[in-house]
Amino acid sequence: MTKEKTRDSGSTQSLKTDLRDLVVHNDDFNTFDHVIKTLIDVCEHEPPQAEQCTLIIHHNGKCAVRSGDYSTLEPMYREILNRGITATIE
């Protein structure tokens, strides 16, 4: 997803930021507690936010848990994978 931001400083300027989503996918082997703890530790979610995302993952099959540029999301993505949870950057 590409969002276009404009800033007016006497002249019109377009700044393009390539925003992506870090998406966690449902599986049959990770527990709710493990996914919640991972979202708190890795994505800096508050506990209620982590619980809500985990329920969305369970019921919808996936949830975008963070948005940002690729360089920000990539270390989180790697750590989520290291913890045995399926994720993608979309």
C-alpha positions, 0 to 999 in steps of 0.5 A, spaced: 500 500 500 502 506 498 500 512 501 501 519 499 503 525 504 503 532 502 506 538 506 505 545 504 511 549 506 510 555 501 510 550 495 506 543 494 511 537 495 509 530 495 512 525 499 511 517 498 511 512 503 511 505 502 507 502 508 506 495 509 502 490 513 505 485 518 500 480 518 500 474 523 496 467 520 492 462 524 495 455 525 493 449 529 499 449 533 501 455 537 497 457 543 493 463 544 498 465 550 504 464 546 501 469 540 499 474 545 506 474 549 509 474 542 505 480 540 506 484 546 514 482 546 515 483 539 510 488 536 509 492 543 502 491 543 498 492 550 495 486 553 488 488 550 490 489 543 494 483 543 488 479 545 484 482 540 489 481 534 489 473 537 482 473 536 481 476 529 487 471 527 483 465 530 476 467 527 479 470 520 485 466 519 490 472 519 490 479 522 495 485 520 498 486 527 503 492 525 503 497 519 510 501 517 515 501 512 519 494 510 525 496 514 521 497 521 517 491 520 522 486 517 526 485 524 519 484 528 517 479 522 524 475 523 523 475 531 515 472 530 518 467 525 523 465 530 518 464 535 514 459 530 509 463 528 507 464 521 507 471 518 508 475 512 509 482 510 504 485 505 
